[in-house]
Amino acid sequence: MSETDHAMSEPSPVTGEPSQTKMYFAEFLGTFVYVFIGCAASLLGGNYIGTAFAFGLSYLAMAYTIGSISGCHLNPAVSISMLAAGKMKVRRAVSYVAVQCIGAIFASAMLYDIAAGNPQYNLATVGLAQNGYAEASIEGFSMLSCFIAEMVLTFILLMVFFGSTGEKAPKGFAGLSIGLSLVIINLVGIPITGASVNPARSLGPAVIVGGTALNQLWLFLAAPIIGGLLAACVWLWLEEK
């Protein structure tokens, strides 16, 4: 099985499989890279297209780096959706979510340390590429609009995950399809919410920035998880014989 074919699947407990410690570290590392690169592109570059590609290509790179070790979820919504679809056990899903969140917080703290080296940078006014709705939305979208957008975009992402890593999917291309789907999802989502579709990606910057970002975090936890659960239900129905 190739690295990207392994994405979204739980490694089987056979001889030669990575240890749980290595799986958890791989998820921590992959999420760190994903959040650090994507948020850095947003914070330092400020270009929608560049940011969208940064998130998508960083996932693609990690899929070919750690996909064979952990499955390259990098997203609590993915792990929870996997659990709901019966493709992952509770203990591993909980552990994945925990290390993903820790990786995102570490990445955000590291990015802040770098940004703070610029005397013109101010955390309170510039932020840290955090997500937001209403007055915190880049284009001023309402809370309801942002909730629906995050739910629908996460649903699309998870459908790509399930379809790209299914038994009948072409082998070796899952990382590419998922990475490119993140590019187009971010192109749509950035003007609305800053594009989360990933509770860990939202948690990291919110913890460092605090204030409004932390108060609005609930939406970026709830909407992606709901979207992921809906995708799991739809995929299970599509897989029925």
N, C-alpha and C positions, 0 to 999 in steps of 0.2 A: 504493500500500500504506500502510495506516495505521500509526501508531507501534506499537500493540500487536500488529498482525498481523506486524510485523517482529520481535517478540520471538522468541527461539529460532531465528532464521534468520540465516545469514551474509549480510551485504550483498554484492550482486554487484558485480564490478569494472566498472562502467559509468560513463560520464560523469555527474558530479553526485553520486556517492556520497561519503560522508564519507571523509576520509583515514584511514589506519591510526592516525595519532597522535590524531585526534579520537575514533576508536572506543575506543582504549585509555584515553584520558582520561575518556570517558563511563563506561566500566566502573569506573574508579577512583572517580569521583565518585559514581556510583550505589551502589556497595558501601559507600563511606564513609557516605552518608546512611542506608542500610539498617541498618548495624551501629550507627551512632551513635544513631539514633532508637530502635531496638528495645532496645538494651542500656541506654540512658538511661531508658527507660520502666520496665525491670525494676529497675534500680538505684535510681532516685529515687522510683518509684511503688510498686513491689513487689506489684502486683496482677496476677494471672494473666491476667484478661480484658483489662485495659488493655495489658499487654505483648503479648499475642497480636494485638490490633488494631494496635498500633504497628508491629510487624513487617509485617503484611499490608498496611496502608495506606501505609507508607513504600515498599513495593515497588510498589504501585499507582501512587503519585505518580511514581516514577521511570520506570515503564513508559511513562507518557504524556509524560515529559520527555526521556528519552534512548533510548526504544525504537527510534526511526527512525534513530538514529545507530549504536548498537552491538548492538541486539537485546535489551538489558537482561537479561543473564544474572545478574550480581551473585553468582555462586555457582560455585565450581570444579566441583562435582558436575554442574551443568547443562552447563558447557562440555565437560567430559570425556564426558558422556553424548551430547552433540551430535556430538562427534568420533567416538565409537563407532558412532553411527547414520549416519555418512557425511554429516552436514549441516554439517561444519566442517572446515577444514584444520588440520593439526598445528601449524604455526607460529602461526596465530591463536589456537588453543586454548591453547597454552602461554603466549602473551602475555596472554591474558585471565585465566588463572589467576594469573599473576604480579601483574598490576595489581589484581586483586580482593583478593589477600592483602595487598598494600601498603595499599590503601584501608581494609581492616579494621583493620590495625595503627594507621594514622593516626587512625582514628575512636576506637579504644580509648584511645590516648594522649591525645587531646583530651578524651574523657570523664573520664579520670583527672584531668587538670588541673583540670577543673571541680569534680569531686567533692572533690578535695583542698582546695578553698577552704572546705569546711565543717569546722570544728575537731573535730567529732564523727566524721568519717569516718576509717576505718582500713582500708587496702588489705588487710592480712593477715586481718582478721576479716570485713569486709564484702564484699571482693572487687570484681569488675567485671562481674557478670552472666555469669561464665564457665560453661561446661558441665562436667558431672561425672557420675561413676557411683559406685556403692557408697556409701562414706561421704560422697562429694561430691555425691551425688544429692539433690535437694530432698526427696524422700520416701523415700530410702534404697533405691532399686531396685538390684538386683545388676548386675554388669558384663554378664552375658549378656542380661538383660532390656533394658538400655540399648542394647546393640549391636543387638538385634533391632528395638527401637523405632525407632532412628535409620535403620536400613536400610529398614524398611517405610514409614516416614513419608516418606523421601526418594523411594522408589519411587512412592508416591502423587503426590508433588509433580511428579516428572518425567512421569508419565503425563498429568497435567493440562497440563503444558507442551506436550508433543507433541500432545495432542488439541486444545488451544485454539489452536494455531498451525498446524494442518494445513490443507491446501488446501480441505477441505470444511467447516472450522469457520466459524461466523458471523464476519464481519469486524468488527473494532473492539472486540471484547470480551475478547481474550486477557488484557490487563492486569487486568481485573476478575476473571476467573475464577482467575487465578494468585494475585492478591492475596488473594482470599477463601479460597482453598485454604490459603494460609499462615496465615491467621487460625485456621482449624479445626485445622490441623496443630500450631500452637503451643499451642492450648488443650489438646490431648492430650499433647504432648511436654514442656511446661514442668514439670509435676510429676515427670516421669521423669528427664529429663536437663538441664532448662533449655531444651530444644528447640534443636537445632542445624540439622540437615538441610542444612548449609552449612559446609564446612571453613573457609572464610575467616572466617565469623562466630565460629567457635570459636578459630581461630588468634589473632585480634586480642586478645581479653581474656587468653588464656593467656600470650601473650608479655609482657604488662604485669604480670600477677599472678604468674606463675612457679609454682614449687612443685608442688603436686598438680595444678593445672590444666594445667601443661605436661607433667607425667608421664602424664596421662590423655588427652592430646590425640590420641594415635594412634587411639583409638576414633572420635573425631569427624572424623578424616580418612578412615579406612577404611570405616566403615559407610555414610556418605552416598555415597561413590564406588561402592561395591558396589551399593547401592540404585539409583543412577543407571544403572549398566551393565545391571542387570537390566531396568530400564524400557526402555532402548534396545533390548534383545533382544526384549522383548515387543512393543514398538511396531513394530519391523521386521517381526515375524511378522504382526501385525494388518494392516499395510499391504500385505502380499503379495497380489497379484492372483490 
